[in-house]
Amino acid sequence: MYGLVVSSLSKNVSFIWHQWNVVVYGGRIQDPTFMNKRAQEWQPPPDPSNKLHFNVAMFTNPSATGFGVIIRNDKGEVMAASSARSAPASGSEEAEVLACCHAVEFALGLGFRELVIVGDSATVMHNITDFGTFS
């Protein structure tokens, strides 16, 4: 039961975060069913690993950077989630790197070792995977 509550809460928080970014950056607010469609596209990580998805938001007034991270198991159950606020980043790529660092530190601090890491920046994700295997 607790896992369902956390999962529902994480979907709502993710939807609100997305809507905020859409409004702030001049887009239209999406229909709430949009998140259900995105949730259906989610692919589980291979067992026994967990999927760590991080995201970043940049705020202008007051100037700050926000990080969000969610860790799900192969069944899609939320294992952990976190959000944090930080000093402003100089750009979106720096913000993505900082968000990734925050997410990995959060996961390692909780004892997660087998992770599939997912982020929005293709450049950052390529540089991370190109770096090599971590142990």
Buried (B, 14 or more C-beta within 10 A) or exposed (E): EEEEEBBEEBBEBBBEBBBBBBEEEEEEEBEEEBBEEBEEEEEBBEEEBBBBBBBBBBBEEEEBBBBBBBBBBBEBEBBBBBBBEBEBBEEBEBBBBBBBEBBBEBBEEEEBEEBBBBBEBEEBBEEBEEEEEEE
